[in-house]
């Protein structure tokens, strides 16, 4: 199974896209997934421990070539997304 997020438009460059490829065991444990803007995806999985859900994050961070505002916005979104899981 491929979980994918990124730009939906056809005329944008293939950047800031993230994906998770899940094997059958992970696919069966998948509770759900969310895209948190460009470059951040969260997937939630059931675990063998009753009542415990594991969250996995996949991200594509801005590179050094990006401007400081883009970097700050990305890391603020990432921290906010992680904080909601605590």
DSSP file (Angstrom, degrees, kcal/mol; ACC not computed):
  #  RESIDUE AA STRUCTURE BP1 BP2  ACC     N-H-->O    O-->H-N    N-H-->O    O-->H-N    TCO  KAPPA ALPHA  PHI   PSI    X-CA   Y-CA   Z-CA
    1    1 A X              0   0    0      0, 0.0    21,-2.9     0, 0.0     2,-0.5   0.000 360.0 360.0 360.0 139.6    0.0    0.0    0.0
    2    2 A X  E     -A   21   0A   0     19,-0.2     2,-0.5    17,-0.0    19,-0.2  -0.964 360.0-164.8-116.2 120.2    1.2    3.5   -0.8
    3    3 A X  E     +A   20   0A   0     17,-3.0    17,-2.4    -2,-0.5     2,-0.4  -0.923  23.1 177.8-101.1 126.4    0.2    6.5    1.3
    4    4 A X  E     +A   19   0A   0     -2,-0.5     2,-0.3    15,-0.2    15,-0.2  -0.974  16.5 174.3-137.2 139.7    1.0    9.6   -0.7
    5    5 A X  E     +A   18   0A   0     13,-2.3    13,-1.8    -2,-0.4     2,-0.3  -0.993  27.3  98.4-142.4 153.4    0.5   13.4   -0.2
    6    6 A X  S    S-     0   0    0     -2,-0.3    11,-0.1    11,-0.2     2,-0.1  -0.977  72.4 -16.9 163.9-165.2    1.7   16.4   -2.2
    7    7 A X        -     0   0    0      8,-0.5     5,-0.0    -2,-0.3    10,-0.0  -0.419  43.4-162.1 -66.5 137.0    0.5   18.9   -4.7
    8    8 A X        +     0   0    0     -2,-0.1    -1,-0.1    -3,-0.0     2,-0.0   0.698  61.5  97.2 -90.2 -22.9   -2.6   17.8   -6.6
    9    9 A X    >   -     0   0    0      1,-0.1     3,-0.6     2,-0.0    -2,-0.0  -0.345  69.1-141.2 -71.4 148.9   -2.2   20.3   -9.5
   10   10 A X  T 3  S+     0   0    0      1,-0.2    -1,-0.1    -2,-0.0    -3,-0.0   0.709  94.3  59.8 -79.9 -21.2   -0.5   19.0  -12.7
   11   11 A X  T 3  S+     0   0    0      2,-0.1     2,-0.3     0, 0.0    -1,-0.2   0.284  85.0  92.1 -97.7  12.1    1.5   22.2  -13.3
   12   12 A X  S <  S-     0   0    0     -3,-0.6    -5,-0.0     1,-0.1     0, 0.0  -0.753  83.4 -98.0-104.0 153.7    3.6   22.3  -10.1
   13   13 A X        -     0   0    0     -2,-0.3     2,-2.2     1,-0.1    -6,-0.2  -0.262  39.1-104.3 -65.0 155.7    7.0   20.8   -9.7
   14   14 A X  S    S+     0   0    0     -8,-0.1     2,-0.3     2,-0.0     3,-0.2  -0.481  79.0 122.8 -80.2  70.8    7.3   17.4   -8.1
   15   15 A X        +     0   0    0     -2,-2.2    -8,-0.5     1,-0.1     3,-0.1  -0.858  52.6  28.2-128.6 163.9    8.5   18.7   -4.8
   16   16 A X  S    S+     0   0    0     -2,-0.3    23,-1.0     1,-0.2     2,-0.4   0.784  81.7 139.0  58.3  31.6    7.4   18.6   -1.1
   17   17 A X        -     0   0    0     21,-0.2     2,-0.3    -3,-0.2   -11,-0.2  -0.857  30.9-170.7-105.6 141.7    5.8   15.2   -1.6
   18   18 A X  E     -A    5   0A   0    -13,-1.8   -13,-2.3    -2,-0.4     2,-0.3  -0.957   3.8-177.9-130.8 152.0    6.0   12.5    0.9
   19   19 A X  E     -A    4   0A   0     -2,-0.3     2,-0.4   -15,-0.2   -15,-0.2  -0.990  16.0-153.9-147.0 152.5    5.0    8.8    0.8
   20   20 A X  E     -A    3   0A   0    -17,-2.4   -17,-3.0    -2,-0.3     2,-0.6  -0.997  10.2-153.8-124.1 132.7    4.9    5.7    3.0
   21   21 A X  E     -A    2   0A   0     -2,-0.4     2,-0.5   -19,-0.2   -19,-0.2  -0.943  18.0-158.1-105.6 123.1    5.0    2.2    1.6
   22   22 A X        -     0   0    0    -21,-2.9     2,-0.1    -2,-0.6    -2,-0.0  -0.867   8.0-142.5-109.4 130.7    3.3   -0.2    3.9
   23   23 A X     >  -     0   0    0     -2,-0.5     4,-2.8     1,-0.1     5,-0.2  -0.312  42.2 -92.7 -74.2 170.7    3.8   -4.0    4.0
   24   24 A X  H  > S+     0   0    0      1,-0.2     4,-2.4     2,-0.2     5,-0.2   0.877 125.6  52.5 -57.4 -42.2    0.8   -6.2    4.8
   25   25 A X  H  > S+     0   0    0      1,-0.2     4,-1.2     2,-0.2    -1,-0.2   0.927 114.1  42.8 -61.5 -45.2    1.4   -6.3    8.5
   26   26 A X  H  > S+     0   0    0      1,-0.2     4,-1.0     2,-0.2    -2,-0.2   0.891 111.9  54.4 -67.8 -39.5    1.6   -2.5    8.7
   27   27 A X  H  < S+     0   0    0     -4,-2.8     3,-0.5     1,-0.2    -2,-0.2   0.894 107.8  50.2 -61.3 -40.0   -1.4   -2.1    6.4
   28   28 A X  H  < S+     0   0    0     -4,-2.4    -1,-0.2     1,-0.2    -2,-0.2   0.792 113.0  46.5 -69.3 -27.4   -3.5   -4.3    8.7
   29   29 A X  H  < S+     0   0    0     -4,-1.2    17,-3.0    -3,-0.2    -1,-0.2   0.551  84.0 120.9 -89.8  -9.1   -2.5   -2.2   11.7
   30   30 A X  E  <  +B   45   0B   0     -4,-1.0    15,-0.3    -3,-0.5     3,-0.1  -0.368  34.0 177.5 -63.3 125.0   -3.1    1.1   10.0
   31   31 A X  E     -     0   0B   0     13,-3.5     2,-0.3     1,-0.4    14,-0.2   0.810  61.5 -53.9 -91.9 -40.3   -5.8    3.2   11.9
   32   32 A X  E     -B   44   0B   0     12,-1.3    12,-3.1     2,-0.0    -1,-0.4  -0.954  45.5-131.1 175.7 170.5   -5.6    6.2    9.6
   33   33 A X  E     -B   43   0B   0     -2,-0.3     2,-0.4    10,-0.2    10,-0.2  -0.987  13.1-164.3-143.5 153.8   -3.3    8.8    8.1
   34   34 A X  E     -B   42   0B   0      8,-2.8     8,-2.8    -2,-0.3     2,-0.5  -0.990  16.3-138.5-138.1 143.4   -3.4   12.6    7.7
   35   35 A X  E     -B   41   0B   0     -2,-0.4     2,-0.4     6,-0.2     6,-0.2  -0.899  12.0-165.2 -97.7 130.3   -1.6   15.1    5.6
   36   36 A X        -     0   0    0      4,-2.7     5,-0.1    -2,-0.5    45,-0.1  -0.502  59.7 -64.5-112.7  60.9   -0.5   18.2    7.5
   37   37 A X  S >  S-     0   0    0     -2,-0.4     3,-1.5     2,-0.1    -1,-0.5  -0.179  94.0 -23.9  82.6 178.4    0.3   20.5    4.7
   38   38 A X  T 3  S+     0   0    0      1,-0.2   -21,-0.2    -3,-0.1   -22,-0.1  -0.395 131.4  12.6 -65.7 131.1    3.0   20.0    2.1
   39   39 A X  T 3  S+     0   0    0    -23,-1.0    21,-2.4    -2,-0.1     2,-0.4   0.417 106.2  90.8  89.9  -0.5    5.9   17.9    3.3
   40   40 A X  E <   + C   0  59B   0     -3,-1.5    -4,-2.7    19,-0.2     2,-0.4  -0.986  42.2 169.1-134.3 126.6    4.3   16.4    6.5
   41   41 A X  E     -BC  35  58B   0     17,-2.5    17,-2.5    -2,-0.4     2,-0.4  -0.991  13.5-161.5-132.3 141.7    2.3   13.1    6.8
   42   42 A X  E     -BC  34  57B   0     -8,-2.8    -8,-2.8    -2,-0.4     2,-0.4  -0.991   5.4-171.6-123.6 130.9    1.2   11.3   10.0
   43   43 A X  E     -BC  33  56B   0     13,-2.8    13,-3.1    -2,-0.4     2,-0.4  -0.966   9.4-152.3-119.3 139.3    0.2    7.6   10.0
   44   44 A X  E     -BC  32  55B   0    -12,-3.1   -13,-3.5    -2,-0.4   -12,-1.3  -0.921  13.4-172.8-115.1 136.9   -1.4    6.0   13.1
   45   45 A X  E     -BC  30  54B   0      9,-2.9     9,-2.9    -2,-0.4   -15,-0.2  -0.961  24.5-121.5-129.9 142.8   -1.1    2.2   13.8
   46   46 A X  E     - C   0  53B   0    -17,-3.0     2,-0.2    -2,-0.4     7,-0.2  -0.520  32.9-153.0 -71.2 150.1   -2.5   -0.2   16.3
   47   47 A X        -     0   0    0      5,-1.3     4,-0.2     2,-0.4     5,-0.1  -0.677  30.3-103.3-116.8 175.3    0.1   -2.0   18.4
   48   48 A X  S    S+     0   0    0     -2,-0.2     2,-0.6     2,-0.1    -2,-0.0   0.677 101.4  87.1 -71.8 -17.2    0.1   -5.3   20.2
   49   49 A X  S >  S-     0   0    0      3,-0.2     3,-2.0     1,-0.1    -2,-0.4  -0.758  93.7-112.2 -85.5 122.4   -0.4   -3.4   23.5
   50   50 A X  T 3  S+     0   0    0     -2,-0.6     3,-0.1     1,-0.3    -2,-0.1  -0.289  96.5   8.5 -58.2 128.1   -4.1   -2.9   24.1
   51   51 A X  T 3  S+     0   0    0      1,-0.2     2,-0.5    -4,-0.2    -1,-0.3   0.467  98.9 117.9  83.5   2.0   -5.2    0.7   23.8
   52   52 A X    <   -     0   0    0     -3,-2.0    -5,-1.3    -5,-0.1     2,-0.4  -0.905  42.1-169.6-108.8 125.3   -1.8    2.0   22.6
   53   53 A X  E     -C   46   0B   0     -2,-0.5     2,-0.5    -7,-0.2    -7,-0.2  -0.919  11.8-145.4-110.4 136.1   -1.6    3.6   19.2
   54   54 A X  E     -C   45   0B   0     -9,-2.9    -9,-2.9    -2,-0.4     2,-0.5  -0.867   9.4-154.4-101.7 132.6    1.8    4.4   17.5
   55   55 A X  E     -C   44   0B   0     -2,-0.5     2,-0.4   -11,-0.2   -11,-0.2  -0.911   7.5-166.4-106.6 132.2    2.1    7.5   15.4
   56   56 A X  E     -C   43   0B   0    -13,-3.1   -13,-2.8    -2,-0.5     2,-0.4  -0.956   5.4-154.9-117.9 137.0    4.7    7.7   12.6
   57   57 A X  E     -C   42   0B   0     -2,-0.4     2,-0.4   -15,-0.2   -15,-0.2  -0.906   8.4-171.7-113.6 138.7    5.7   10.9   10.9
   58   58 A X  E     +C   41   0B   0    -17,-2.5   -17,-2.5    -2,-0.4     2,-0.3  -0.998  18.6 172.1-124.3 130.5    7.2   11.3    7.4
   59   59 A X  E     -C   40   0B   0     -2,-0.4     2,-0.5   -19,-0.2   -19,-0.2  -0.961  34.3-150.5-141.6 158.2    8.4   14.7    6.4
   60   60 A X        -     0   0    0    -21,-2.4     2,-0.1    -2,-0.3     3,-0.1  -0.909  30.8-155.8-125.1  98.3   10.3   16.5    3.6
   61   61 A X        -     0   0    0     -2,-0.5   -45,-0.1     1,-0.1    10,-0.1  -0.395  25.5 -95.5 -78.5 151.2   12.0   19.4    5.3
   62   62 A X        -     0   0    0      8,-0.1    -1,-0.1     9,-0.1     2,-0.1  -0.335  43.4-125.2 -60.4 145.5   13.0   22.6    3.5
   63   63 A X    >   -     0   0    0      1,-0.1     3,-1.8    -3,-0.1    -1,-0.1  -0.305  29.9 -93.4 -86.1 174.5   16.6   22.6    2.3
   64   64 A X  T 3  S+     0   0    0      1,-0.3    -1,-0.1    -2,-0.1    -2,-0.1   0.768 123.4  65.3 -59.3 -25.6   19.3   25.2    3.0
   65   65 A X  T 3  S+     0   0    0      2,-0.0    -1,-0.3     0, 0.0     2,-0.0   0.692  84.4  95.3 -71.5 -17.7   18.3   26.9   -0.2
   66   66 A X  S <  S-     0   0    0     -3,-1.8     2,-0.1     1,-0.1    -4,-0.0  -0.338  85.5-103.0 -72.6 155.2   14.9   27.7    1.2
   67   67 A X     >  -     0   0    0      1,-0.1     4,-1.9    -2,-0.0     3,-0.2  -0.372  30.5-109.8 -76.6 161.6   14.2   31.1    2.8
   68   68 A X  H  > S+     0   0    0      1,-0.2     4,-2.7     2,-0.2     5,-0.2   0.828 115.7  57.2 -62.6 -34.8   14.1   31.4    6.6
   69   69 A X  H  > S+     0   0    0      2,-0.2     4,-2.7     1,-0.2    -1,-0.2   0.921 106.8  48.9 -62.9 -43.6   10.3   32.0    6.6
   70   70 A X  H  > S+     0   0    0     -3,-0.2     4,-2.3     2,-0.2    -2,-0.2   0.912 113.0  47.9 -61.6 -42.5    9.6   28.7    4.8
   71   71 A X  H  X S+     0   0    0     -4,-1.9     4,-2.5     2,-0.2     5,-0.2   0.933 112.6  48.0 -63.7 -46.2   11.9   26.8    7.2
   72   72 A X  H  X S+     0   0    0     -4,-2.7     4,-2.2     1,-0.2    -2,-0.2   0.917 112.1  49.3 -61.6 -44.2   10.2   28.4   10.3
   73   73 A X  H  X S+     0   0    0     -4,-2.7     4,-2.3     2,-0.2    -1,-0.2   0.916 111.8  49.2 -61.9 -43.5    6.7   27.7    9.0
   74   74 A X  H  X S+     0   0    0     -4,-2.3     4,-2.6    -5,-0.2    -2,-0.2   0.956 113.3  44.4 -61.3 -51.2    7.6   24.1    8.3
   75   75 A X  H  X S+     0   0    0     -4,-2.5     4,-2.4     1,-0.2    -1,-0.2   0.821 112.2  53.1 -68.5 -30.0    9.2   23.4   11.7
   76   76 A X  H  X S+     0   0    0     -4,-2.2     4,-2.3    -5,-0.2    -1,-0.2   0.917 111.3  46.5 -66.7 -42.9    6.3   25.2   13.5
   77   77 A X  H  X S+     0   0    0     -4,-2.3     4,-2.4     2,-0.2    -2,-0.2   0.909 113.2  49.8 -63.4 -42.1    3.8   23.0   11.6
   78   78 A X  H  X S+     0   0    0     -4,-2.6     4,-2.4     2,-0.2     5,-0.2   0.936 112.4  46.1 -63.4 -46.7    5.8   19.9   12.4
   79   79 A X  H  X S+     0   0    0     -4,-2.4     4,-2.5     1,-0.2    -1,-0.2   0.896 112.8  50.7 -63.8 -39.6    6.1   20.7   16.1
   80   80 A X  H  X S+     0   0    0     -4,-2.3     4,-1.5     2,-0.2    -1,-0.2   0.907 110.5  49.5 -63.7 -42.1    2.4   21.6   16.3
   81   81 A X  H  < S+     0   0    0     -4,-2.4     4,-0.4     1,-0.2    -2,-0.2   0.915 113.5  45.6 -63.4 -44.3    1.5   18.2   14.7
   82   82 A X  H >< S+     0   0    0     -4,-2.4     3,-1.5     1,-0.2     4,-0.4   0.900 108.4  56.9 -66.5 -40.9    3.7   16.3   17.1
   83   83 A X  H >< S+     0   0    0     -4,-2.5     3,-1.2     1,-0.3    -1,-0.2   0.827  97.8  62.1 -61.6 -32.3    2.4   18.2   20.1
   84   84 A X  T 3< S+     0   0    0     -4,-1.5    -1,-0.3     1,-0.3    -2,-0.2   0.692 100.1  55.7 -67.2 -17.2   -1.2   17.2   19.3
   85   85 A X  T <         0   0    0     -3,-1.5    -1,-0.3    -4,-0.4    -2,-0.2   0.574 360.0 360.0 -89.7 -10.7   -0.1   13.5   19.7
   86   86 A X    <         0   0    0     -3,-1.2    -1,-0.2    -4,-0.4    -2,-0.1   0.476 360.0 360.0 -79.7 360.0    1.2   14.0   23.3
